[in-house]
Amino acid sequence: MERRRFLLTLAAGLAVAATGRGAVTGTRAGEGDPVAPPAPPRPDPVEAAVEVPAGPLPPPTGVVTALPGEGDGLALTIDDGTSSEVVAAFAALAVDTGIRLTFFPNGCYRSWEENAATLRPLVESGQVALGNHTWSHPDLTTLDDAGVAEEITRNRDFLEATFGVRTPFLRPPFGAHDGRTDRIAADLGHPTIAMWNGTLGDSRVLTGAELVGYAREWFTAQAIVVGHANHRSVTTVYGELLDLLRERRLRTVTLADVWAVPRPPFSGVAATALVRR
């Protein structure tokens, strides 16, 4: 079957669901109880109405590791972007299927500028959300205060210049953060430290089968799953990942769907004017 039709068929039910309030915890990724197994099958999400929060939910201050409350949402979050080919493939997946994604770019990688023309309409529509992952992916806990601020500020300015967004979400590289770095992030406009409780395991090179194995373990209701736009392996198993989401009756959401974030209109400012200096 033609690739586009195949992906559309598999992902037809991936509509946004954003419900409930989020708990704020100090738990780091991977700690705590195992993720619960998926809920029993629900009505086909193709027929489910898109749910809209009764009112805007402010982004929480502190660390979040999972989506709030009960539901059938899953936040697939994609970090880094060392490969322009993989970033382009994720963008095409979103265009082809309607899947909702949250990207955490490092602005030092040109993949984001090279794919900005495709990504910008997705960001403006709300199908794709963005968070700050620092400019060059250092361990923030090893930097002094000025260094932490520079990494966060430079990437914040890059995201606003390139995509016209201001995001409350910071994902510290390697998940490394402490009270000092969290306070600096909050002062710079990122009060929410966005961690995760599931992973595709693809911070290193995996086979497609290994990657799908991680997805089978971690694609569960109300999970925040971290993946990466670095290695081509993930682009070879999009069909299996989408099939798993449909099989488990999970609906993809962005972090900005859950914690309402205003999306200012794109300013049109050239990114290179602000950050390529």
C-alpha positions in Angstrom: 0.0 0.0 0.0 1.2 3.5 -0.7 3.2 4.9 2.3 1.0 7.9 2.8 -2.3 5.9 2.6 -0.8 3.3 5.0 0.2 5.9 7.6 -3.1 7.7 7.3 -5.1 4.5 7.8 -3.0 3.6 10.9 -3.2 7.0 12.4 -6.7 8.0 11.6 -7.7 7.9 15.2 -5.0 10.0 16.6 -7.0 13.0 17.8 -6.0 15.4 20.6 -7.3 14.8 24.1 -6.4 17.2 26.9 -8.1 16.7 30.2 -7.4 17.2 33.9 -4.7 18.9 35.9 -1.2 17.8 36.3 0.6 16.7 39.4 4.0 18.4 40.0 6.6 16.3 41.6 10.3 16.2 42.3 10.7 12.7 40.8 13.3 12.2 38.2 12.8 10.2 35.0 12.7 6.4 35.5 12.0 6.6 39.2 8.9 5.4 41.0 6.4 2.7 40.3 6.3 1.0 36.9 3.9 2.5 34.4 0.5 0.9 34.6 -0.7 -1.4 31.8 -2.9 0.2 29.2 -6.6 0.6 30.0 -9.2 -1.8 28.5 -10.2 -0.9 24.9 -12.3 2.1 24.4 -14.5 3.2 21.6 -12.7 3.8 18.3 -11.0 7.2 18.6 -12.0 7.9 15.0 -15.5 8.5 16.4 -14.4 10.3 19.6 -15.0 14.0 19.8 -12.0 16.2 20.4 -12.1 17.3 24.0 -11.3 20.9 24.9 -10.4 22.0 28.5 -13.1 24.0 30.2 -10.6 26.8 30.7 -6.9 27.4 30.3 -4.7 25.4 32.6 -1.6 27.3 33.6 1.7 25.4 33.1 2.8 24.1 36.5 5.9 25.3 38.3 8.2 22.4 39.1 8.9 19.0 37.6 6.3 17.0 35.6 7.0 13.4 34.7 3.6 12.2 33.3 0.3 13.6 32.0 -2.3 14.6 34.6 -5.1 12.5 35.9 -6.8 9.7 34.1 -7.3 9.5 30.3 -6.1 7.9 27.1 -3.5 10.5 26.1 0.1 9.9 25.3 2.7 12.7 24.8 5.4 11.7 22.3 8.2 14.1 22.8 11.2 14.3 20.5 14.6 15.7 21.6 17.8 17.0 20.0 17.7 17.0 16.2 21.2 16.1 15.2 19.9 14.6 11.9 18.1 16.9 9.4 16.8 13.8 7.6 15.1 12.5 10.8 13.6 15.8 11.7 12.2 16.0 8.2 10.8 12.5 8.5 9.0 13.4 11.8 7.6 16.5 10.2 6.4 14.5 7.2 4.8 12.0 9.6 2.9 14.8 11.3 1.7 16.2 8.0 0.7 12.8 6.6 -1.1 11.4 9.7 -2.1 14.2 12.0 -0.1 12.8 14.9 0.6 15.4 17.6 4.2 15.8 18.7 6.3 17.9 21.1 9.8 18.7 19.9 12.6 19.8 22.2 15.2 21.2 19.8 18.8 22.1 20.4 19.2 25.2 18.2 22.8 24.5 17.4 21.6 21.9 15.0 20.8 23.3 11.6 18.1 20.6 11.1 15.5 22.9 12.7 16.2 25.8 10.4 16.4 23.5 7.4 12.9 22.1 8.2 11.4 25.2 9.6 9.2 25.8 6.5 7.4 22.5 7.0 7.3 22.7 10.8 6.1 26.3 11.2 2.5 25.7 10.0 2.3 22.7 12.3 3.5 24.8 15.2 1.1 27.6 14.3 -1.9 25.2 14.1 -1.0 23.6 17.5 -0.4 20.1 16.1 3.3 20.4 17.1 4.5 22.1 20.3 8.0 23.1 21.3 10.0 23.1 24.4 13.5 24.4 25.3 16.3 21.8 25.4 19.1 24.3 25.6 21.3 25.6 22.8 24.0 23.0 22.7 22.9 20.1 25.0 25.3 20.5 28.0 24.7 19.0 31.5 23.4 22.2 33.1 24.4 21.1 36.6 28.1 21.4 35.5 27.8 25.1 34.4 27.9 28.2 36.5 24.8 30.4 36.7 25.9 32.5 33.7 26.5 29.4 31.6 23.1 28.0 32.5 21.4 31.2 31.6 23.2 31.6 28.3 22.3 28.1 27.2 18.6 28.6 28.0 18.3 32.1 26.8 20.0 31.5 23.5 17.7 28.6 22.7 14.7 30.5 23.9 15.5 33.3 21.5 16.1 30.8 18.7 12.7 29.2 19.2 10.9 32.5 19.2 12.8 33.8 16.2 12.4 30.6 14.1 8.9 29.5 15.1 7.3 32.5 16.8 6.7 30.7 20.1 7.4 31.2 23.8 7.3 28.0 25.7 7.1 27.4 29.5 8.7 24.0 29.1 12.4 23.2 29.7 13.8 19.7 29.3 17.3 19.6 30.7 19.8 17.6 28.6 20.4 14.1 30.1 17.6 14.9 32.6 20.2 16.6 34.7 18.9 19.4 36.8 18.7 20.7 40.4 17.1 23.4 42.4 19.6 26.0 41.2 19.1 25.3 37.5 15.3 25.0 37.9 15.2 28.5 39.5 17.3 30.0 36.7 15.0 28.3 34.1 11.9 29.7 35.9 13.4 33.2 36.0 14.0 33.0 32.2 10.4 32.0 31.4 10.5 28.2 31.8 8.8 27.3 35.1 7.9 23.7 34.0 10.7 21.1 33.9 9.4 18.5 31.5 10.8 15.1 32.3 9.3 11.8 31.2 8.2 8.3 32.4 8.7 6.4 29.2 11.3 6.1 26.5 12.0 4.9 23.0 15.5 4.1 24.1 16.9 5.7 21.0 19.5 8.0 22.6 21.8 5.4 21.1 21.5 3.5 17.8 19.0 0.7 18.0 17.5 -1.7 15.6 13.9 -1.2 14.5 12.9 -4.3 16.5 14.6 -3.0 19.7 12.9 0.4 19.3 9.5 -1.1 18.9 10.2 -3.2 22.0 10.7 0.0 24.0 7.4 1.3 22.6 5.5 -1.8 23.7 6.8 -1.3 27.2 6.2 2.4 27.5 3.3 3.4 25.2 0.7 3.6 28.0 -2.1 5.9 29.0 -1.0 9.4 30.3 2.7 8.7 29.6 5.3 11.2 28.5 7.6 9.3 26.2 10.9 10.7 25.1 12.5 9.9 21.7 15.2 11.5 19.6 15.5 12.9 16.1 19.1 11.7 15.8 19.2 8.2 14.3 17.4 6.9 11.2 16.1 3.7 12.9 13.0 5.4 14.2 11.9 6.4 10.7 11.8 2.8 9.7 9.2 1.8 12.3 6.6 4.6 12.1 4.0 2.2 10.9 4.5 -0.1 13.9 4.5 2.8 16.4 1.2 4.2 14.9 -0.3 0.7 14.9 0.5 0.3 18.6 -1.1 3.6 19.4 -4.3 2.5 17.6 -4.2 -1.0 19.1 -4.1 0.5 22.7 -6.6 3.2 21.9 -4.2 6.0 22.8 -4.6 9.5 21.5 -1.5 11.7 21.0 -1.4 15.1 22.7 1.2 17.8 22.9 2.3 19.2 26.2 0.7 22.5 25.2 -2.6 20.7 24.7 -2.5 19.6 28.3 -1.0 22.8 29.8 -2.5 25.5 27.7 0.2 27.7 26.1 -0.7 30.8 24.1 0.7 30.7 20.5 1.6 34.2 19.4 1.6 34.8 15.6 4.9 34.2 13.9 6.9 37.4 14.0 8.8 36.8 10.7 12.1 37.6 12.3 14.9 35.7 10.7 16.5 33.3 13.2 20.0 33.9 11.9 19.7 37.5 12.8 19.3 36.6 16.5 21.2 33.5 17.2 23.8 32.7 14.5 26.3 35.1 15.9 
